[in-house]
Each structure stands twice: as C-alpha cells, then as structure tokens.
Amino acid sequence: DYPMSERGWASVMEEEVTDTGKYYLGESIEKVASSRRGDQTYLFSASKDRLTLWYWSGSTAPVRVHSHEVPQVTALLGLPTSQGIFLAGDVQGAVSLYDTAIVDQPERLSRAQIHKGVVNCVDAHFDTSQGLSVGEDGVVSIFSLDGLTQTSTIRISGATATSAKFASNNLVYSASQGGCIELWDLRDSKKPVQRLVQPPADPRIQFGQTIWDISVHPDRPLLCAAGDSQGVLTLWDVRMSKETTGKKTSLETWPCKKIDDIHEDSIWALSFVRQKPSLIITAGEDGLVNLVDIEETLGARAFVKEQQKTLVSNGLAINDFDVCGETLFIADSCGSLSVMQLNLW
C-alpha cells in the first residue's frame, strides 16, 4: 500500500512483488493514459515491451491488476466515455483497441495494421466515434472506433509526422519534425487549409525544431498549442493569418504567443486542462511539469513567471502524463508512475 503524502503525491516504483514473483515495469515508462469505467478509474502504462493495467481508488497509489508483453506501445489514449476503453499504437505500425471490462485480463477488441513504421500519436473524436493515428510514414489515418476500419488518410509531405489531433469532426491538426503545424479539412484532404509556421525573421527556423506534441483548446478549436525540441511552448490562433504571395497564394499563421523559457529541453507532452481550459500543462526532458495560465499569457505583452507554476521538479525526464478530472498521472524515465492532485479551483 502506498498512501498519499501531505503534498498529494503517491508513487509506484518500477520493482514490485506479485504472486508470480519479482516483477519489473522496465527502466522507463514511456506512455500513460487513464479512463473511467463508471465511478472507477483505470490506467494503462507502457514500457519497452509491456502494457500494464492499473486501478486507482483515489486515496492510494495505483494498484497493478494485469500486465502482459506486447510490441512496444508508442502512443496511448484513454477514451473519456465512462467505458474503460483505451486506444494504443505500437512500434510495428498497428493500432489496437482495449476494453477493461474484465480487469484481471483486459480484452483487445481489435487490432489493425495501419502504418509502415512506428505510430507516433493516436487521438479520438468522441461525438463521431472517429479515431486517428499518425505514423513515421507521414500518414495520418482516420478510422472508425468500431473495428478500426479506415475511412480516410492525410499524407504529409517532407518531414516526419510526430503528432495529430482532432479540432472538430472535420478538422485535424498535424505536426512534424520540420517545425510546422498544418490544419486539414477531412472533406478535402489533398492539401492543408492552413499552415502554422514560425516567422521568417525567427532565427530558430533555421534549425527546423521538432514539434513533439500539440493540443487543441477544448472550447476554441482554432487555438492550438505546441511543444518543441527546444523547450518552447507556442500558441497559435488560426484566425490570425498572414497572407503571403508568390507564384501561388497561401495562408500562413504565425504564432500569437511564444514562451521560450518554460523548459530547458524537449517538451514531450502538453495538454489543455479540459476542466479549466485557461490552463495548459507541459512536461519535458528537464524533469519539470509546468502549469501555465493561457488566458493571462495571451493578454499580456510579454510572458512573466507569475503566469507559470511548476508542479513537479524531480530531475528525471517526464515522458508522458494524463489528466483525469483534477488528478494528474505522471510517467518518468526512472520507471515510476506518480499521482498528483491539481486542486484547480
């Protein structure tokens, strides 16, 4: 039993003893996701070659209920449908859907070979029961969550695609290693309808920084946030367009706000807080988990430290996190799975 500390922390380290003997999660938990089944919360964590299901009661650290070997999971999402369903992508280019109805042996409902190479990200649009995955092959695949039947694809030219997220039932953002975000209309996905780029005057554009993760504002689908390989948090508002002319006319959107000093290294994960969308959480290689007030940041001429709060600073690379209600689940490179209460209100 791992009781919660006064700071609201509980943690499970990588080594535990079960009925079958000594057991290891691995040297690093790469992905974590949560989903509720009724009034109960379940987690999936992914290490190098193992997918582990946890139950969290709300007062102690997560308790492991099942674990099995799988091809390395590289993308993970818990569906907020109160059914305990998880979507996962793996190193072999496949996407799987898991059901936790039988907690001691989660059922893989379906598995589809979608990409040629690693799956970098998965997402879902719950009103339309659509899912998406993005792979190193430069393809964003749209599919039905019922059977993972593919319905359409987006092909990203140039740099490797790293992330993609639904903005609405017809709009999808994609990000790449080239430092560009593109907005696509699924009704005509031959070319993007908008490109979110760094201004030409920005010297960092020369280095082609990688965007590792993006997040879409829950109530404002035209507001997008991105974290990159230089630890910069960038906010884009698609409505703030810059028209560029040449042989062809295109619309490009420059950042409406950039926060350069939020992390000292790559931002691996970020997310708007659905329960309070004025806040965004970022986590990075430098071991920090930060909470940023987006509304105050957008309204200010310059970013000030008072608009940022550091939630975690432990010196270990934070690989991933997930938010369920006001609870933050954190996975780090030491192989520990931690829980923290956000106390947002």
C-alpha positions as YAML, in Angstrom:
chain: A
units: angstrom
residues:
- id: 1
  name: ASP
  ca: [0.00, 0.00, 0.00]
- id: 2
  name: TYR
  ca: [1.32, 3.45, -0.94]
- id: 3
  name: PRO
  ca: [-0.58, 6.17, 0.98]
- id: 4
  name: MET
  ca: [-0.89, 9.67, -0.40]
- id: 5
  name: SER
  ca: [1.51, 12.15, 1.13]
- id: 6
  name: GLU
  ca: [0.56, 15.56, 2.51]
- id: 7
  name: ARG
  ca: [1.61, 17.08, -0.81]
- id: 8
  name: GLY
  ca: [-0.94, 14.98, -2.65]
- id: 9
  name: TRP
  ca: [1.62, 12.56, -4.07]
- id: 10
  name: ALA
  ca: [1.59, 8.80, -4.41]
- id: 11
  name: SER
  ca: [4.10, 6.83, -6.44]
- id: 12
  name: VAL
  ca: [4.73, 3.29, -7.65]
- id: 13
  name: MET
  ca: [8.34, 2.43, -8.39]
- id: 14
  name: GLU
  ca: [9.45, 0.01, -11.08]
- id: 15
  name: GLU
  ca: [10.00, -3.08, -8.90]
- id: 16
  name: GLU
  ca: [7.11, -4.88, -7.23]
- id: 17
  name: VAL
  ca: [6.45, -8.42, -5.95]
- id: 18
  name: THR
  ca: [3.38, -10.29, -7.20]
- id: 19
  name: ASP
  ca: [2.03, -13.82, -6.79]
- id: 20
  name: THR
  ca: [4.31, -14.93, -9.60]
- id: 21
  name: GLY
  ca: [7.47, -13.45, -8.09]
- id: 22
  name: LYS
  ca: [9.55, -10.32, -8.69]
- id: 23
  name: TYR
  ca: [8.31, -8.12, -11.50]
- id: 24
  name: TYR
  ca: [9.72, -5.07, -13.30]
- id: 25
  name: LEU
  ca: [7.91, -2.38, -15.25]
- id: 26
  name: GLY
  ca: [11.15, -1.59, -17.04]
- id: 27
  name: GLU
  ca: [13.72, 1.17, -16.96]
- id: 28
  name: SER
  ca: [11.27, 3.77, -18.24]
- id: 29
  name: ILE
  ca: [7.52, 4.23, -18.52]
- id: 30
  name: GLU
  ca: [7.06, 5.79, -21.93]
- id: 31
  name: LYS
  ca: [3.29, 6.34, -22.02]
- id: 32
  name: VAL
  ca: [0.40, 6.60, -19.55]
- id: 33
  name: ALA
  ca: [-3.34, 7.07, -20.11]
- id: 34
  name: SER
  ca: [-6.44, 7.00, -17.92]
- id: 35
  name: SER
  ca: [-10.08, 6.16, -18.49]
- id: 36
  name: ARG
  ca: [-13.09, 5.78, -16.22]
- id: 37
  name: ARG
  ca: [-15.48, 2.85, -16.09]
- id: 38
  name: GLY
  ca: [-18.47, 4.09, -14.17]
- id: 39
  name: ASP
  ca: [-17.08, 5.65, -10.99]
- id: 40
  name: GLN
  ca: [-13.77, 3.77, -11.15]
- id: 41
  name: THR
  ca: [-10.51, 4.96, -12.72]
- id: 42
  name: TYR
  ca: [-8.17, 2.68, -14.68]
- id: 43
  name: LEU
  ca: [-4.74, 3.41, -16.13]
- id: 44
  name: PHE
  ca: [-2.62, 1.85, -18.82]
- id: 45
  name: SER
  ca: [1.14, 2.35, -18.69]
- id: 46
  name: ALA
  ca: [3.51, 1.32, -21.46]
- id: 47
  name: SER
  ca: [7.17, 0.42, -21.03]
- id: 48
  name: LYS
  ca: [9.58, -1.05, -23.56]
- id: 49
  name: ASP
  ca: [7.72, -4.31, -24.22]
- id: 50
  name: ARG
  ca: [4.94, -4.39, -21.66]
- id: 51
  name: LEU
  ca: [1.46, -2.93, -21.26]
- id: 52
  name: THR
  ca: [0.22, -2.70, -17.68]
- id: 53
  name: LEU
  ca: [-3.29, -2.04, -16.38]
- id: 54
  name: TRP
  ca: [-3.71, -0.24, -13.04]
- id: 55
  name: TYR
  ca: [-6.67, 0.51, -10.80]
- id: 56
  name: TRP
  ca: [-6.70, 3.77, -8.86]
- id: 57
  name: SER
  ca: [-9.04, 4.19, -5.90]
- id: 58
  name: GLY
  ca: [-8.40, 7.89, -5.31]
- id: 59
  name: SER
  ca: [-6.65, 7.58, -1.94]
- id: 60
  name: THR
  ca: [-3.60, 5.41, -2.59]
- id: 61
  name: ALA
  ca: [-1.10, 4.88, -5.38]
- id: 62
  name: PRO
  ca: [-2.31, 2.90, -8.41]
- id: 63
  name: VAL
  ca: [-2.54, -0.87, -7.91]
- id: 64
  name: ARG
  ca: [-1.42, -3.11, -10.75]
- id: 65
  name: VAL
  ca: [-4.09, -5.61, -11.80]
- id: 66
  name: HIS
  ca: [-2.70, -7.03, -15.05]
- id: 67
  name: SER
  ca: [0.38, -6.91, -17.26]
- id: 68
  name: HIS
  ca: [1.41, -8.63, -20.46]
- id: 69
  name: GLU
  ca: [4.06, -8.44, -23.15]
- id: 70
  name: VAL
  ca: [3.19, -6.58, -26.34]
- id: 71
  name: PRO
  ca: [5.08, -4.89, -29.17]
- id: 72
  name: GLN
  ca: [6.33, -1.62, -27.71]
- id: 73
  name: VAL
  ca: [3.43, 0.84, -27.33]
- id: 74
  name: THR
  ca: [4.43, 4.26, -28.64]
- id: 75
  name: ALA
  ca: [1.05, 6.05, -28.45]
- id: 76
  name: LEU
  ca: [-1.70, 5.67, -25.85]
- id: 77
  name: LEU
  ca: [-5.08, 7.28, -25.20]
- id: 78
  name: GLY
  ca: [-7.87, 6.62, -22.70]
- id: 79
  name: LEU
  ca: [-11.30, 7.32, -24.16]
- id: 80
  name: PRO
  ca: [-13.44, 9.50, -21.82]
- id: 81
  name: THR
  ca: [-16.59, 7.52, -22.47]
- id: 82
  name: SER
  ca: [-17.01, 6.01, -18.95]
- id: 83
  name: GLN
  ca: [-16.46, 2.59, -20.51]
- id: 84
  name: GLY
  ca: [-12.78, 1.99, -19.71]
- id: 85
  name: ILE
  ca: [-11.70, 1.83, -23.37]
- id: 86
  name: PHE
  ca: [-8.11, 2.53, -24.47]
- id: 87
  name: LEU
  ca: [-6.57, 3.19, -27.89]
- id: 88
  name: ALA
  ca: [-2.91, 2.26, -28.48]
- id: 89
  name: GLY
  ca: [-0.39, 2.45, -31.32]
- id: 90
  name: ASP
  ca: [2.81, 0.43, -31.43]
- id: 91
  name: VAL
  ca: [6.28, 0.23, -32.91]
- id: 92
  name: GLN
  ca: [5.09, -2.15, -35.62]
- id: 93
  name: GLY
  ca: [2.64, 0.38, -37.07]
- id: 94
  name: ALA
  ca: [-0.50, -1.25, -35.65]
- id: 95
  name: VAL
  ca: [-3.37, 0.35, -33.72]
- id: 96
  name: SER
  ca: [-5.28, -1.59, -31.04]
- id: 97
  name: LEU
  ca: [-8.43, -1.01, -29.02]
- id: 98
  name: TYR
  ca: [-8.58, -2.42, -25.46]
- id: 99
  name: ASP
  ca: [-11.54, -2.97, -23.13]
- id: 100
  name: THR
  ca: [-11.05, -3.17, -19.34]
- id: 101
  name: ALA
  ca: [-14.43, -4.76, -18.56]
- id: 102
  name: ILE
  ca: [-12.60, -7.82, -17.20]
- id: 103
  name: VAL
  ca: [-9.92, -6.06, -15.20]
- id: 104
  name: ASP
  ca: [-7.72, -9.10, -14.50]
- id: 105
  name: GLN
  ca: [-7.39, -9.71, -18.24]
- id: 106
  name: PRO
  ca: [-8.13, -6.70, -20.48]
- id: 107
  name: GLU
  ca: [-9.56, -7.70, -23.84]
- id: 108
  name: ARG
  ca: [-8.08, -6.44, -27.09]
- id: 109
  name: LEU
  ca: [-11.22, -5.69, -29.06]
- id: 110
  name: SER
  ca: [-9.46, -5.18, -32.37]
- id: 111
  name: ARG
  ca: [-6.06, -4.61, -33.96]
- id: 112
  name: ALA
  ca: [-5.36, -3.09, -37.36]
- id: 113
  name: GLN
  ca: [-2.09, -2.77, -39.26]
- id: 114
  name: ILE
  ca: [-2.30, 0.85, -40.40]
- id: 115
  name: HIS
  ca: [1.21, 2.28, -40.75]
- id: 116
  name: LYS
  ca: [4.56, 1.29, -42.18]
- id: 117
  name: GLY
  ca: [6.69, 2.04, -39.14]
- id: 118
  name: VAL
  ca: [6.18, 3.48, -35.67]
- id: 119
  name: VAL
  ca: [2.86, 5.02, -34.61]
- id: 120
  name: ASN
  ca: [3.72, 8.38, -33.04]
- id: 121
  name: CYS
  ca: [0.29, 9.52, -31.84]
- id: 122
  name: VAL
  ca: [-3.36, 8.47, -31.52]
- id: 123
  name: ASP
  ca: [-6.43, 10.61, -30.88]
- id: 124
  name: ALA
  ca: [-10.22, 10.28, -30.97]
- id: 125
  name: HIS
  ca: [-13.27, 12.44, -31.69]
- id: 126
  name: PHE
  ca: [-15.98, 11.09, -29.46]
- id: 127
  name: ASP
  ca: [-19.06, 12.73, -30.99]
- id: 128
  name: THR
  ca: [-18.42, 10.98, -34.30]
- id: 129
  name: SER
  ca: [-16.73, 7.80, -32.96]
- id: 130
  name: GLN
  ca: [-13.70, 8.52, -35.12]
- id: 131
  name: GLY
  ca: [-10.09, 7.84, -34.24]
- id: 132
  name: LEU
  ca: [-6.83, 8.85, -35.83]
- id: 133
  name: SER
  ca: [-3.24, 7.73, -35.81]
- id: 134
  name: VAL
  ca: [-0.10, 9.34, -37.18]
- id: 135
  name: GLY
  ca: [2.97, 7.37, -38.17]
- id: 136
  name: GLU
  ca: [6.57, 7.88, -39.14]
- id: 137
  name: ASP
  ca: [5.47, 7.01, -42.68]
- id: 138
  name: GLY
  ca: [3.97, 10.51, -42.95]
- id: 139
  name: VAL
  ca: [0.38, 9.30, -42.96]
- id: 140
  name: VAL
  ca: [-2.45, 10.47, -40.71]
- id: 141
  name: SER
  ca: [-5.07, 7.72, -40.80]
- id: 142
  name: ILE
  ca: [-8.72, 8.37, -39.89]
- id: 143
  name: PHE
  ca: [-10.71, 5.32, -38.83]
- id: 144
  name: SER
  ca: [-13.89, 4.22, -37.12]
- id: 145
  name: LEU
  ca: [-13.51, 3.27, -33.46]
- id: 146
  name: ASP
  ca: [-15.88, 0.42, -34.22]
- id: 147
  name: GLY
  ca: [-13.50, -2.17, -35.65]
- id: 148
  name: LEU
  ca: [-10.72, 0.33, -36.57]
- id: 149
  name: THR
  ca: [-11.95, 0.46, -40.17]
- id: 150
  name: GLN
  ca: [-10.00, 3.11, -42.08]
- id: 151
  name: THR
  ca: [-12.15, 5.84, -43.64]
- id: 152
  name: SER
  ca: [-9.63, 8.39, -44.99]
- id: 153
  name: THR
  ca: [-5.95, 9.36, -44.96]
- id: 154
  name: ILE
  ca: [-3.85, 12.51, -44.95]
- id: 155
  name: ARG
  ca: [-0.38, 12.35, -46.46]
- id: 156
  name: ILE
  ca: [2.14, 14.79, -45.01]
- id: 157
  name: SER
  ca: [4.99, 15.65, -47.35]
- id: 158
  name: GLY
  ca: [8.54, 16.29, -46.21]
- id: 159
  name: ALA
  ca: [9.47, 15.89, -42.55]
- id: 160
  name: THR
  ca: [8.34, 13.01, -40.34]
- id: 161
  name: ALA
  ca: [4.92, 13.47, -38.75]
- id: 162
  name: THR
  ca: [5.06, 13.49, -34.95]
- id: 163
  name: SER
  ca: [1.55, 14.30, -33.71]
- id: 164
  name: ALA
  ca: [-2.03, 14.87, -34.85]
- id: 165
  name: LYS
  ca: [-5.19, 15.95, -33.02]
- id: 166
  name: PHE
  ca: [-8.85, 16.47, -33.89]
- id: 167
  name: ALA
  ca: [-10.05, 20.08, -33.78]
- id: 168
  name: SER
  ca: [-13.62, 19.14, -34.74]
- id: 169
  name: ASN
  ca: [-15.39, 16.35, -36.58]
- id: 170
  name: ASN
  ca: [-13.93, 17.59, -39.88]
- id: 171
  name: LEU
  ca: [-10.74, 19.44, -38.87]
- id: 172
  name: VAL
  ca: [-7.43, 17.83, -37.90]
- id: 173
  name: TYR
  ca: [-4.10, 19.39, -36.89]
- id: 174
  name: SER
  ca: [-0.84, 17.64, -37.75]
- id: 175
  name: ALA
  ca: [2.73, 18.42, -36.60]
- id: 176
  name: SER
  ca: [6.12, 17.41, -37.91]
- id: 177
  name: GLN
  ca: [9.84, 17.40, -37.28]
- id: 178
  name: GLY
  ca: [10.14, 20.38, -39.61]
- id: 179
  name: GLY
  ca: [8.53, 22.66, -37.01]
- id: 180
  name: CYS
  ca: [5.32, 23.22, -38.97]
- id: 181
  name: ILE
  ca: [1.71, 22.54, -37.96]
- id: 182
  name: GLU
  ca: [-0.91, 22.05, -40.66]
- id: 183
  name: LEU
  ca: [-4.70, 22.20, -40.40]
- id: 184
  name: TRP
  ca: [-6.63, 19.78, -42.63]
- id: 185
  name: ASP
  ca: [-10.27, 19.56, -43.68]
- id: 186
  name: LEU
  ca: [-11.25, 15.89, -43.90]
- id: 187
  name: ARG
  ca: [-13.84, 16.71, -46.57]
- id: 188
  name: ASP
  ca: [-10.95, 17.58, -48.92]
- id: 189
  name: SER
  ca: [-7.62, 16.37, -47.50]
- id: 190
  name: LYS
  ca: [-5.48, 16.74, -50.62]
- id: 191
  name: LYS
  ca: [-3.80, 19.81, -49.15]
- id: 192
  name: PRO
  ca: [-3.93, 21.69, -45.82]
- id: 193
  name: VAL
  ca: [-6.26, 24.63, -45.41]
- id: 194
  name: GLN
  ca: [-3.82, 26.42, -43.08]
- id: 195
  name: ARG
  ca: [-0.13, 26.23, -42.19]
- id: 196
  name: LEU
  ca: [1.06, 27.32, -38.76]
- id: 197
  name: VAL
  ca: [4.71, 28.36, -39.12]
- id: 198
  name: GLN
  ca: [7.42, 30.35, -37.39]
- id: 199
  name: PRO
  ca: [8.02, 33.87, -38.78]
- id: 200
  name: PRO
  ca: [10.91, 34.04, -41.28]
- id: 201
  name: ALA
  ca: [12.67, 36.55, -39.04]
- id: 202
  name: ASP
  ca: [12.89, 33.96, -36.26]
- id: 203
  name: PRO
  ca: [16.50, 32.63, -36.31]
- id: 204
  name: ARG
  ca: [15.38, 29.34, -34.79]
- id: 205
  name: ILE
  ca: [13.58, 28.45, -38.04]
- id: 206
  name: GLN
  ca: [16.99, 27.59, -39.49]
- id: 207
  name: PHE
  ca: [17.32, 24.63, -37.15]
- id: 208
  name: GLY
  ca: [13.93, 23.12, -38.02]
- id: 209
  name: GLN
  ca: [12.98, 22.35, -34.42]
- id: 210
  name: THR
  ca: [10.81, 19.28, -33.94]
- id: 211
  name: ILE
  ca: [7.30, 19.70, -32.58]
- id: 212
  name: TRP
  ca: [6.78, 16.71, -30.30]
- id: 213
  name: ASP
  ca: [3.21, 17.29, -29.18]
- id: 214
  name: ILE
  ca: [0.22, 19.53, -29.85]
- id: 215
  name: SER
  ca: [-3.03, 20.22, -28.01]
- id: 216
  name: VAL
  ca: [-6.27, 21.88, -29.10]
- id: 217
  name: HIS
  ca: [-8.26, 24.17, -26.81]
- id: 218
  name: PRO
  ca: [-11.43, 22.25, -25.75]
- id: 219
  name: ASP
  ca: [-13.75, 25.21, -26.40]
- id: 220
  name: ARG
  ca: [-11.81, 27.11, -29.08]
- id: 221
  name: PRO
  ca: [-10.83, 24.66, -31.85]
- id: 222
  name: LEU
  ca: [-8.91, 27.34, -33.75]
- id: 223
  name: LEU
  ca: [-6.49, 27.80, -30.84]
- id: 224
  name: CYS
  ca: [-3.65, 25.30, -30.83]
- id: 225
  name: ALA
  ca: [-0.60, 24.84, -28.57]
- id: 226
  name: ALA
  ca: [2.66, 23.09, -29.39]
- id: 227
  name: GLY
  ca: [5.78, 21.97, -27.51]
- id: 228
  name: ASP
  ca: [9.06, 21.56, -29.35]
- id: 229
  name: SER
  ca: [12.56, 20.14, -29.07]
- id: 230
  name: GLN
  ca: [13.96, 23.41, -27.69]
- id: 231
  name: GLY
  ca: [11.55, 23.59, -24.75]
- id: 232
  name: VAL
  ca: [9.41, 26.34, -26.28]
- id: 233
  name: LEU
  ca: [5.64, 26.47, -25.80]
- id: 234
  name: THR
  ca: [3.97, 28.13, -28.79]
- id: 235
  name: LEU
  ca: [0.34, 29.19, -29.15]
- id: 236
  name: TRP
  ca: [-1.39, 29.68, -32.49]
- id: 237
  name: ASP
  ca: [-4.75, 31.24, -33.26]
- id: 238
  name: VAL
  ca: [-5.72, 30.18, -36.79]
- id: 239
  name: ARG
  ca: [-7.77, 33.35, -37.22]
- id: 240
  name: MET
  ca: [-4.55, 35.43, -37.08]
- id: 241
  name: SER
  ca: [-3.43, 34.75, -40.66]
- id: 242
  name: LYS
  ca: [-0.61, 36.29, -42.68]
- id: 243
  name: GLU
  ca: [-1.13, 36.24, -46.42]
- id: 244
  name: THR
  ca: [1.99, 35.51, -48.43]
- id: 245
  name: THR
  ca: [2.15, 35.95, -52.19]
- id: 246
  name: GLY
  ca: [4.34, 34.43, -54.84]
- id: 247
  name: LYS
  ca: [3.66, 32.04, -57.66]
- id: 248
  name: LYS
  ca: [0.82, 30.78, -55.54]
- id: 249
  name: THR
  ca: [-1.13, 32.46, -52.78]
- id: 250
  name: SER
  ca: [-1.32, 30.66, -49.45]
- id: 251
  name: LEU
  ca: [-2.43, 31.49, -45.95]
- id: 252
  name: GLU
  ca: [0.05, 31.03, -43.14]
- id: 253
  name: THR
  ca: [-0.49, 31.68, -39.46]
- id: 254
  name: TRP
  ca: [2.31, 32.99, -37.28]
- id: 255
  name: PRO
  ca: [2.42, 32.34, -33.52]
- id: 256
  name: CYS
  ca: [0.27, 34.62, -31.37]
- id: 257
  name: LYS
  ca: [2.48, 33.89, -28.34]
- id: 258
  name: LYS
  ca: [5.78, 32.10, -27.72]
- id: 259
  name: ILE
  ca: [7.11, 31.19, -24.27]
- id: 260
  name: ASP
  ca: [10.82, 30.47, -24.62]
- id: 261
  name: ASP
  ca: [11.88, 29.72, -21.06]
- id: 262
  name: ILE
  ca: [9.25, 27.27, -19.88]
- id: 263
  name: HIS
  ca: [11.57, 24.23, -20.30]
- id: 264
  name: GLU
  ca: [15.30, 23.79, -20.80]
- id: 265
  name: ASP
  ca: [14.93, 20.82, -23.14]
- id: 266
  name: SER
  ca: [12.32, 19.00, -25.24]
- id: 267
  name: ILE
  ca: [8.66, 19.25, -24.27]
- id: 268
  name: TRP
  ca: [7.45, 15.66, -24.66]
- id: 269
  name: ALA
  ca: [3.81, 16.18, -23.71]
- id: 270
  name: LEU
  ca: [1.35, 19.01, -23.21]
- id: 271
  name: SER
  ca: [-2.40, 19.38, -22.81]
- id: 272
  name: PHE
  ca: [-5.08, 21.94, -22.15]
- id: 273
  name: VAL
  ca: [-6.89, 21.14, -18.90]
- id: 274
  name: ARG
  ca: [-10.40, 20.20, -20.03]
- id: 275
  name: GLN
  ca: [-11.96, 21.10, -16.67]
- id: 276
  name: LYS
  ca: [-10.36, 24.56, -16.81]
- id: 277
  name: PRO
  ca: [-9.29, 25.35, -20.40]
- id: 278
  name: SER
  ca: [-7.50, 28.56, -19.44]
- id: 279
  name: LEU
  ca: [-4.71, 26.31, -18.12]
- id: 280
  name: ILE
  ca: [-2.23, 24.17, -20.01]
- id: 281
  name: ILE
  ca: [0.15, 21.54, -18.60]
- id: 282
  name: THR
  ca: [3.56, 20.82, -20.11]
- id: 283
  name: ALA
  ca: [6.11, 18.10, -19.28]
- id: 284
  name: GLY
  ca: [9.65, 17.70, -20.52]
- id: 285
  name: GLU
  ca: [13.08, 16.14, -20.63]
- id: 286
  name: ASP
  ca: [14.28, 18.53, -17.92]
- id: 287
  name: GLY
  ca: [12.07, 16.80, -15.32]
- id: 288
  name: LEU
  ca: [9.61, 19.67, -14.99]
- id: 289
  name: VAL
  ca: [5.83, 19.59, -15.14]
- id: 290
  name: ASN
  ca: [4.53, 23.15, -15.53]
- id: 291
  name: LEU
  ca: [1.09, 24.73, -15.32]
- id: 292
  name: VAL
  ca: [0.60, 27.87, -17.44]
- id: 293
  name: ASP
  ca: [-2.29, 30.33, -17.37]
- id: 294
  name: ILE
  ca: [-3.03, 30.70, -21.07]
- id: 295
  name: GLU
  ca: [-5.63, 33.47, -20.81]
- id: 296
  name: GLU
  ca: [-3.28, 35.77, -18.90]
- id: 297
  name: THR
  ca: [-0.43, 34.84, -21.24]
- id: 298
  name: LEU
  ca: [-2.40, 35.70, -24.39]
- id: 299
  name: GLY
  ca: [-3.49, 39.02, -22.95]
- id: 300
  name: ALA
  ca: [-0.04, 40.11, -21.78]
- id: 301
  name: ARG
  ca: [2.54, 41.91, -23.87]
- id: 302
  name: ALA
  ca: [5.26, 39.64, -22.50]
- id: 303
  name: PHE
  ca: [5.22, 36.41, -20.57]
- id: 304
  name: VAL
  ca: [6.02, 36.74, -16.87]
- id: 305
  name: LYS
  ca: [6.89, 33.98, -14.43]
- id: 306
  name: GLU
  ca: [3.79, 34.64, -12.32]
- id: 307
  name: GLN
  ca: [1.75, 33.07, -15.14]
- id: 308
  name: GLN
  ca: [3.63, 29.79, -14.71]
- id: 309
  name: LYS
  ca: [3.60, 27.33, -11.80]
- id: 310
  name: THR
  ca: [5.98, 24.37, -11.56]
- id: 311
  name: LEU
  ca: [4.07, 21.32, -10.33]
- id: 312
  name: VAL
  ca: [6.94, 18.81, -10.47]
- id: 313
  name: SER
  ca: [10.73, 19.21, -10.48]
- id: 314
  name: ASN
  ca: [12.48, 15.91, -9.80]
- id: 315
  name: GLY
  ca: [15.41, 15.83, -12.23]
- id: 316
  name: LEU
  ca: [14.01, 12.81, -14.09]
- id: 317
  name: ALA
  ca: [12.79, 13.14, -17.66]
- id: 318
  name: ILE
  ca: [8.99, 13.21, -17.73]
- id: 319
  name: ASN
  ca: [7.94, 11.07, -20.69]
- id: 320
  name: ASP
  ca: [4.18, 11.47, -20.51]
- id: 321
  name: PHE
  ca: [1.22, 12.46, -18.33]
- id: 322
  name: ASP
  ca: [-2.55, 12.28, -18.37]
- id: 323
  name: VAL
  ca: [-5.25, 14.25, -16.58]
- id: 324
  name: CYS
  ca: [-8.43, 12.67, -15.25]
- id: 325
  name: GLY
  ca: [-10.67, 15.22, -13.55]
- id: 326
  name: GLU
  ca: [-8.33, 17.05, -11.18]
- id: 327
  name: THR
  ca: [-5.87, 14.15, -10.95]
- id: 328
  name: LEU
  ca: [-2.55, 14.16, -12.77]
- id: 329
  name: PHE
  ca: [-0.84, 10.85, -13.64]
- id: 330
  name: ILE
  ca: [2.87, 11.14, -14.48]
- id: 331
  name: ALA
  ca: [5.26, 8.65, -16.11]
- id: 332
  name: ASP
  ca: [9.03, 9.21, -15.88]
- id: 333
  name: SER
  ca: [12.27, 7.75, -17.15]
- id: 334
  name: CYS
  ca: [13.04, 6.08, -13.80]
- id: 335
  name: GLY
  ca: [10.09, 3.72, -14.21]
- id: 336
  name: SER
  ca: [7.80, 5.28, -11.63]
- id: 337
  name: LEU
  ca: [4.13, 6.08, -12.03]
- id: 338
  name: SER
  ca: [3.08, 9.04, -9.87]
- id: 339
  name: VAL
  ca: [-0.21, 10.67, -8.96]
- id: 340
  name: MET
  ca: [-0.82, 14.31, -8.04]
- id: 341
  name: GLN
  ca: [-3.95, 16.28, -7.19]
- id: 342
  name: LEU
  ca: [-4.16, 19.51, -9.17]
- id: 343
  name: ASN
  ca: [-6.56, 21.49, -6.92]
- id: 344
  name: LEU
  ca: [-7.57, 23.73, -9.83]
- id: 345
  name: TRP
  ca: [-10.34, 25.73, -8.18]
...
